[in-house]
Amino acid sequence: MDYDKDKIARSLKEKLKNFPLYKDIHYIQIIIRNHIHVSYSPTNDRIEGIPMTRFDIEIAPDICYILDFNIEQKERRNGYGRLLANVIENFCIEQFNCKKFVTTPSGLAKKHGFWEKMGFRHINSVEAEKKPSR
């Protein structure tokens, strides 16, 4: 299937308008190879150790793999994590007809059960998945 990077980016930007921390100047990168890789962050300068609100996902046929997901420390506890996760889910379902979401909970998200609160269930000792009800 042929994918149009610009169309994918426009679709994501439209979804991100529902995310209060999003600004039109934020960085979105789409890489299309065997899979589709989508990155979002406030800047394209990702310096290790500098926290920022961001995500990286990879879509392979109808599965969305959430590779990286972070809400900047000062923005946590405001519901932004839930909102951004919903943006990802809605985007992937509408744009790619994703039937499953997979992630590897770690750090504070694992400690506080963030992904479980988002409807994910552990499928092994490392991964958690969610099958949307739509």
Contacts in CASP RR format, 6 or more apart in sequence:
PFRMAT RR
TARGET T0000
AUTHOR 0000-0000-0000
METHOD contacts of the structure
MODEL  1
MDYDKDKIARSLKEKLKNFPLYKDIHYIQIIIRNHIHVSYSPTNDRIEGI
PMTRFDIEIAPDICYILDFNIEQKERRNGYGRLLANVIENFCIEQFNCKK
FVTTPSGLAKKHGFWEKMGFRHINSVEAEKKPSR
3 32 0 8 1.000
3 36 0 8 1.000
5 30 0 8 1.000
5 32 0 8 1.000
8 30 0 8 1.000
8 36 0 8 1.000
8 38 0 8 1.000
8 95 0 8 1.000
9 28 0 8 1.000
9 30 0 8 1.000
11 91 0 8 1.000
11 94 0 8 1.000
11 95 0 8 1.000
12 28 0 8 1.000
12 38 0 8 1.000
12 40 0 8 1.000
12 91 0 8 1.000
12 95 0 8 1.000
13 24 0 8 1.000
13 28 0 8 1.000
15 87 0 8 1.000
15 90 0 8 1.000
15 91 0 8 1.000
15 94 0 8 1.000
16 22 0 8 1.000
16 26 0 8 1.000
16 40 0 8 1.000
16 87 0 8 1.000
18 83 0 8 1.000
18 86 0 8 1.000
18 87 0 8 1.000
19 80 0 8 1.000
19 83 0 8 1.000
19 84 0 8 1.000
19 87 0 8 1.000
20 80 0 8 1.000
20 83 0 8 1.000
21 53 0 8 1.000
21 75 0 8 1.000
21 80 0 8 1.000
23 42 0 8 1.000
26 40 0 8 1.000
26 41 0 8 1.000
26 42 0 8 1.000
26 43 0 8 1.000
27 39 0 8 1.000
27 40 0 8 1.000
27 41 0 8 1.000
27 42 0 8 1.000
27 43 0 8 1.000
27 44 0 8 1.000
28 38 0 8 1.000
28 39 0 8 1.000
28 40 0 8 1.000
29 37 0 8 1.000
29 38 0 8 1.000
29 39 0 8 1.000
29 44 0 8 1.000
30 36 0 8 1.000
30 37 0 8 1.000
30 38 0 8 1.000
31 37 0 8 1.000
31 39 0 8 1.000
34 60 0 8 1.000
35 58 0 8 1.000
35 59 0 8 1.000
35 60 0 8 1.000
36 58 0 8 1.000
36 59 0 8 1.000
36 60 0 8 1.000
36 96 0 8 1.000
37 56 0 8 1.000
37 57 0 8 1.000
37 58 0 8 1.000
38 56 0 8 1.000
38 57 0 8 1.000
38 58 0 8 1.000
38 59 0 8 1.000
39 54 0 8 1.000
39 55 0 8 1.000
39 56 0 8 1.000
40 54 0 8 1.000
40 55 0 8 1.000
40 56 0 8 1.000
41 52 0 8 1.000
41 53 0 8 1.000
41 54 0 8 1.000
41 55 0 8 1.000
42 52 0 8 1.000
42 53 0 8 1.000
42 54 0 8 1.000
43 52 0 8 1.000
46 52 0 8 1.000
46 54 0 8 1.000
51 70 0 8 1.000
51 72 0 8 1.000
51 73 0 8 1.000
52 70 0 8 1.000
52 72 0 8 1.000
53 70 0 8 1.000
53 71 0 8 1.000
53 72 0 8 1.000
53 75 0 8 1.000
53 80 0 8 1.000
53 84 0 8 1.000
54 68 0 8 1.000
54 69 0 8 1.000
54 70 0 8 1.000
55 66 0 8 1.000
55 68 0 8 1.000
55 69 0 8 1.000
55 70 0 8 1.000
55 84 0 8 1.000
55 88 0 8 1.000
56 66 0 8 1.000
56 67 0 8 1.000
56 68 0 8 1.000
56 69 0 8 1.000
57 64 0 8 1.000
57 65 0 8 1.000
57 66 0 8 1.000
57 67 0 8 1.000
57 88 0 8 1.000
57 92 0 8 1.000
58 64 0 8 1.000
58 65 0 8 1.000
58 67 0 8 1.000
59 65 0 8 1.000
59 92 0 8 1.000
59 96 0 8 1.000
59 98 0 8 1.000
62 96 0 8 1.000
62 97 0 8 1.000
62 98 0 8 1.000
62 99 0 8 1.000
62 100 0 8 1.000
63 98 0 8 1.000
63 99 0 8 1.000
63 100 0 8 1.000
63 101 0 8 1.000
63 102 0 8 1.000
64 88 0 8 1.000
64 89 0 8 1.000
64 92 0 8 1.000
64 96 0 8 1.000
64 98 0 8 1.000
64 100 0 8 1.000
64 101 0 8 1.000
64 102 0 8 1.000
65 101 0 8 1.000
65 102 0 8 1.000
65 103 0 8 1.000
66 88 0 8 1.000
66 101 0 8 1.000
66 102 0 8 1.000
66 103 0 8 1.000
69 81 0 8 1.000
69 84 0 8 1.000
69 85 0 8 1.000
69 88 0 8 1.000
69 103 0 8 1.000
69 109 0 8 1.000
71 80 0 8 1.000
71 81 0 8 1.000
71 84 0 8 1.000
81 114 0 8 1.000
82 117 0 8 1.000
82 118 0 8 1.000
85 118 0 8 1.000
88 101 0 8 1.000
89 98 0 8 1.000
89 101 0 8 1.000
89 130 0 8 1.000
89 132 0 8 1.000
92 98 0 8 1.000
92 101 0 8 1.000
93 132 0 8 1.000
93 134 0 8 1.000
98 132 0 8 1.000
99 131 0 8 1.000
99 132 0 8 1.000
100 129 0 8 1.000
100 130 0 8 1.000
100 131 0 8 1.000
101 120 0 8 1.000
101 129 0 8 1.000
101 130 0 8 1.000
101 131 0 8 1.000
101 132 0 8 1.000
102 123 0 8 1.000
102 127 0 8 1.000
102 128 0 8 1.000
102 129 0 8 1.000
103 115 0 8 1.000
103 120 0 8 1.000
103 127 0 8 1.000
103 128 0 8 1.000
103 129 0 8 1.000
104 126 0 8 1.000
104 127 0 8 1.000
104 128 0 8 1.000
105 113 0 8 1.000
105 114 0 8 1.000
105 115 0 8 1.000
105 116 0 8 1.000
105 120 0 8 1.000
105 122 0 8 1.000
105 128 0 8 1.000
108 114 0 8 1.000
109 115 0 8 1.000
115 128 0 8 1.000
115 130 0 8 1.000
116 128 0 8 1.000
118 130 0 8 1.000
119 130 0 8 1.000
120 128 0 8 1.000
120 129 0 8 1.000
120 130 0 8 1.000
121 128 0 8 1.000
121 129 0 8 1.000
121 130 0 8 1.000
122 128 0 8 1.000
123 129 0 8 1.000
END
